[in-house]
Amino acid sequence: MPIARGTATGPWDVSEVGPAGVSLMDLGGLRIPMPSSHDQIRMEAGGGGAPVAVTVVHGSTALQLQAFRSSASRNWGAVRGELGDSIKASGGQAQEWAGPAGVELRVDLPVAKPSGRMKVRMLGCDGPGWLLRGIISGDGAAPESQDMWAYSLFLDTVVCPTGSDGGGGVICLRSPQS
């Protein structure tokens, strides 16, 4: 796991100092490093219509971020195990891996596209009262990728768990202010 989360590295809680020298975009439940003018941002709504996830696309790599309220049974270790079991039950492969943001899942999913497979990396981090999950897809998820962009974005994210609940413990977001 990242050493000293909240002291030397993120993801950060809103009550902590946060990433030094990083301009942040306020999305309500999350504050993410300000994307470049070439990046694309997509907000994803939950069942009630409120935004519950944000995806940032940088070149040919995407990172989806979603925050949840944590509990004794909803922490990254438990969620990672459930995700791995679910992926394997659906015909995919999931392997725990020590990555730049701690223990992650490297996943190979069956999909309906010409190659029939899709690689993703699932990141997670526990904070005070929350769990931040990140899903890397595209070129940055390839087994040989050394691209650190998605990891940097994940580790510099600030979680603001005081926002409204989108059901199932999801911390709601809001669209970025213009």
Secondary structure, 3 states (H helix, E strand, C coil): CCCCECCCECCEECCCCCCCCCCEEECECEEEECCCCCCEEEEEECCCCCEEEEEEEECCEEEEEEEEECCCCCCHHHHHHHHHHHHHHCCCEEEEEEECCEEEEEEEEECCCCCCEEEEEEEEEEECCEEEEEEEEEHHHCCCCCCCHHHHHHHCCEECCCCCECCCCEECECCCCC
